[in-house]
Amino acid sequence: MKELLEKDYIVGHNISSRDVTVVPEITDSVNFDLKDDFPIEILPLGRGQLSIHNKKGNLEIIHYENFVNQCKRPASFLRGRSKCDLVLTCIDNRETVLLIEMTSALGSTANLQKAIVCEADGATAFPGGKFEKCEFQLYSSLRDLMDVQSISEVLYAYAKRICLMAYKIEPYRDTSIIHTRPYSRYLQIESKATSDNGAIIPCPTIEALGFVYRRIEHSYVFSL
């Protein structure tokens, strides 16, 4: 994926920035965690934002957001462009490819549903909160990758093609705060989640590009 991004993605999107580089992390760790940090660090299980159980051998993990942020010319390319955090691919086989977006909220899943407004004008950007924003970031990143024919051919070759939202619920420091979890569509879906692959979320835009959309809480481990 490194060469495809550094060469084909740059040409396919008419990027004129020079010295755009991808610094992949290669690992064959069986159980580990990831965070939205650059450079990427392989963390002990439970210490990050997404826990992974790897049965597929060597993995290549790329900080996609860092890569895209280097594509500064023309300036119009970055303007308003949404990016996911990471792209993970199996190296030894064409088993699994993941586009990953990580986020967090305080106290409850309900806080992931709070509408996100634009600071500039106060307009509502994402009525569905971080759930909706993460879904859009994953879709937008996948669309941009699929727009490059050579990259789309490689991605389609993987047996499992997944866009994954990983979220972590941080505890309130103030123990006097009591927060109830509302009964909602999101929590109904979450109740169907399994411990090793997360909840499958219907998403026609992502599915139209040949991927499935899943969501997983950090209390679970995603099994490749």
C-alpha positions as CSV (number, residue, x, y, z in Angstrom):
1,M,0.0,0.0,0.0
2,K,2.9,2.4,0.7
3,E,4.0,2.5,-3.0
4,L,0.4,2.7,-4.2
5,L,-0.2,5.8,-2.1
6,E,3.2,7.5,-2.8
7,K,2.9,7.0,-6.5
8,D,-0.5,6.1,-7.9
9,Y,-2.6,8.1,-5.4
10,I,-0.5,11.2,-5.9
11,V,-0.8,10.9,-9.7
12,G,-4.5,9.9,-9.7
13,H,-5.5,12.9,-7.6
14,N,-3.1,15.3,-9.4
15,I,-1.2,16.1,-6.2
16,S,1.8,18.5,-6.9
17,S,3.3,18.4,-3.4
18,R,6.8,17.0,-3.3
19,D,8.3,14.5,-0.9
20,V,5.0,13.1,0.3
21,T,6.0,9.9,2.2
22,V,4.3,7.0,3.9
23,V,5.9,5.5,7.0
24,P,4.2,2.1,7.5
25,E,4.3,0.1,10.7
26,I,4.9,-3.6,10.1
27,T,3.9,-6.0,12.8
28,D,3.1,-9.7,13.3
29,S,2.0,-9.2,16.9
30,V,-0.9,-11.5,17.8
31,N,-2.6,-9.3,20.4
32,F,-2.1,-5.5,20.4
33,D,-3.7,-2.1,20.6
34,L,-3.6,0.9,18.3
35,K,-4.1,4.6,18.9
36,D,-4.6,7.6,16.6
37,D,-0.9,8.7,17.0
38,F,1.8,9.4,14.5
39,P,4.2,7.7,14.3
40,I,2.2,4.6,14.8
41,E,3.0,2.6,17.9
42,I,2.1,-1.1,18.6
43,L,0.8,-1.0,22.2
44,P,0.1,-3.7,24.7
45,L,-3.4,-5.1,24.6
46,G,-5.9,-2.7,26.3
47,R,-3.6,0.3,26.3
48,G,-5.0,2.1,23.2
49,Q,-8.3,2.8,21.4
50,L,-8.6,-0.3,19.3
51,S,-7.7,-3.9,20.4
52,I,-6.8,-6.4,17.7
53,H,-6.3,-10.1,17.7
54,N,-4.1,-11.0,14.6
55,K,-4.2,-14.5,13.2
56,K,-3.0,-13.4,9.7
57,G,0.7,-13.0,10.1
58,N,2.5,-9.8,9.0
59,L,0.4,-6.6,8.8
60,E,1.1,-3.2,7.3
61,I,-0.5,-0.3,9.1
62,I,-0.4,3.2,7.5
63,H,-1.5,6.5,9.1
64,Y,-3.7,7.6,6.2
65,E,-4.6,10.9,7.8
66,N,-0.9,11.9,8.1
67,F,-0.4,10.9,4.5
68,V,-3.3,12.9,3.1
69,N,-2.3,15.9,5.2
70,Q,1.0,16.1,3.4
71,C,-0.9,16.5,0.0
72,K,-1.0,20.3,0.3
73,R,-0.8,21.2,-3.3
74,P,-3.1,22.1,-4.9
75,A,-4.6,23.7,-1.8
76,S,-8.1,22.8,-3.1
77,F,-7.4,19.1,-2.5
78,L,-7.3,19.3,1.3
79,R,-10.1,21.9,1.6
80,G,-13.0,20.2,3.3
81,R,-11.5,16.7,2.7
82,S,-12.4,14.1,5.3
83,K,-9.8,11.4,6.2
84,C,-9.9,8.3,8.3
85,D,-7.0,7.5,10.7
86,L,-5.5,4.3,9.6
87,V,-5.4,1.7,6.8
88,L,-4.4,-1.8,7.8
89,T,-3.7,-4.6,5.3
90,C,-2.5,-8.2,5.5
91,I,0.9,-8.6,3.8
92,D,1.3,-12.4,3.6
93,N,-2.1,-12.9,2.1
94,R,-5.2,-11.1,0.7
95,E,-7.3,-11.9,3.7
96,T,-8.3,-8.5,5.3
97,V,-8.1,-4.8,4.7
98,L,-9.4,-2.3,7.3
99,L,-10.0,1.4,7.1
100,I,-10.1,2.6,10.7
101,E,-11.5,5.7,12.4
102,M,-11.0,6.0,16.1
103,T,-12.8,8.2,18.5
104,S,-13.9,8.5,22.2
105,A,-16.6,10.0,24.4
106,L,-17.1,10.6,28.1
107,G,-19.3,8.5,30.2
108,S,-21.7,6.9,27.7
109,T,-22.3,5.9,24.1
110,A,-25.0,8.6,24.2
111,N,-22.3,11.3,24.0
112,L,-21.2,9.9,20.7
113,Q,-24.7,10.9,19.4
114,K,-24.5,14.5,20.3
115,A,-24.8,16.8,17.3
116,I,-21.6,18.3,16.0
117,V,-21.8,22.0,15.1
118,C,-19.4,24.2,13.0
119,E,-17.4,26.6,15.2
120,A,-17.4,29.2,12.5
121,D,-21.1,29.7,12.0
122,G,-22.9,27.4,14.5
123,A,-24.5,25.3,11.8
124,T,-25.1,21.6,12.5
125,A,-22.5,19.6,10.6
126,F,-23.4,16.1,11.8
127,P,-26.8,15.7,13.5
128,G,-25.9,12.2,14.4
129,G,-22.7,13.2,16.2
130,K,-19.5,11.3,16.1
131,F,-21.3,8.2,14.9
132,E,-22.3,10.1,11.7
133,K,-19.0,11.9,11.4
134,C,-16.9,8.7,11.6
135,E,-19.0,7.0,9.1
136,F,-18.6,10.0,6.7
137,Q,-14.8,10.0,7.2
138,L,-14.5,6.3,6.4
139,Y,-16.7,6.6,3.4
140,S,-14.9,9.7,2.1
141,S,-11.5,8.0,2.5
142,L,-12.7,4.8,0.8
143,R,-14.1,6.8,-2.1
144,D,-10.8,8.7,-2.6
145,L,-8.9,5.4,-2.6
146,M,-11.3,3.7,-5.0
147,D,-11.1,6.6,-7.4
148,V,-7.5,5.4,-8.2
149,Q,-7.9,2.3,-10.4
150,S,-4.8,0.5,-9.3
151,I,-5.6,0.9,-5.7
152,S,-9.2,-0.2,-6.1
153,E,-8.0,-3.3,-7.9
154,V,-5.8,-4.2,-4.9
155,L,-8.5,-3.4,-2.3
156,Y,-11.1,-5.5,-4.2
157,A,-8.6,-8.5,-4.1
158,Y,-9.0,-8.8,-0.3
159,A,-11.5,-11.3,0.9
160,K,-12.6,-9.2,3.9
161,R,-13.0,-5.4,3.2
162,I,-14.1,-3.5,6.3
163,C,-14.5,0.1,7.3
164,L,-14.3,0.1,11.1
165,M,-15.3,2.7,13.6
166,A,-13.5,2.0,16.9
167,Y,-14.6,4.0,20.0
168,K,-13.6,4.2,23.6
169,I,-15.9,5.4,26.4
170,E,-13.8,7.3,29.0
171,P,-15.1,7.4,32.6
172,Y,-16.2,10.6,34.1
173,R,-13.7,11.9,36.6
174,D,-16.5,13.5,38.7
175,T,-18.2,10.5,40.3
176,S,-21.2,12.6,41.2
177,I,-22.3,12.6,37.6
178,I,-24.9,10.0,36.9
179,H,-25.5,9.3,33.2
180,T,-28.2,7.1,31.9
181,R,-27.9,5.3,28.6
182,P,-30.9,6.1,26.3
183,Y,-32.7,3.5,24.3
184,S,-31.9,4.4,20.7
185,R,-31.2,3.0,17.3
186,Y,-27.4,3.0,17.9
187,L,-27.7,1.1,21.2
188,Q,-30.1,-1.4,19.7
189,I,-27.5,-2.1,17.0
190,E,-24.7,-2.2,19.5
191,S,-26.5,-4.9,21.5
192,K,-26.2,-7.2,18.5
193,A,-22.4,-6.8,18.5
194,T,-20.2,-9.8,19.0
195,S,-16.9,-9.8,20.9
196,D,-14.7,-10.5,17.9
197,N,-15.9,-8.5,15.0
198,G,-18.1,-5.6,16.2
199,A,-21.6,-4.6,15.1
200,I,-22.5,-4.6,11.4
201,I,-24.0,-1.2,10.6
202,P,-26.0,-0.8,7.4
203,C,-24.3,1.8,5.2
204,P,-25.4,1.9,1.5
205,T,-22.6,4.4,0.5
206,I,-19.8,2.2,1.9
207,E,-21.5,-1.0,0.7
208,A,-21.7,0.4,-2.8
209,L,-17.9,0.5,-2.9
210,G,-17.6,-3.1,-1.9
211,F,-16.9,-2.8,1.8
212,V,-18.9,-3.4,5.0
213,Y,-19.2,-1.0,7.8
214,R,-18.6,-2.2,11.4
215,R,-18.4,-0.5,14.8
216,I,-16.6,-1.8,17.9
217,E,-16.3,-0.6,21.5
218,H,-12.8,-0.8,23.1
219,S,-14.1,-3.3,25.6
220,Y,-14.1,-5.8,22.8
221,V,-11.2,-7.2,20.7
222,F,-11.4,-7.1,16.9
223,S,-10.3,-10.4,15.4
224,L,-8.7,-10.3,12.0
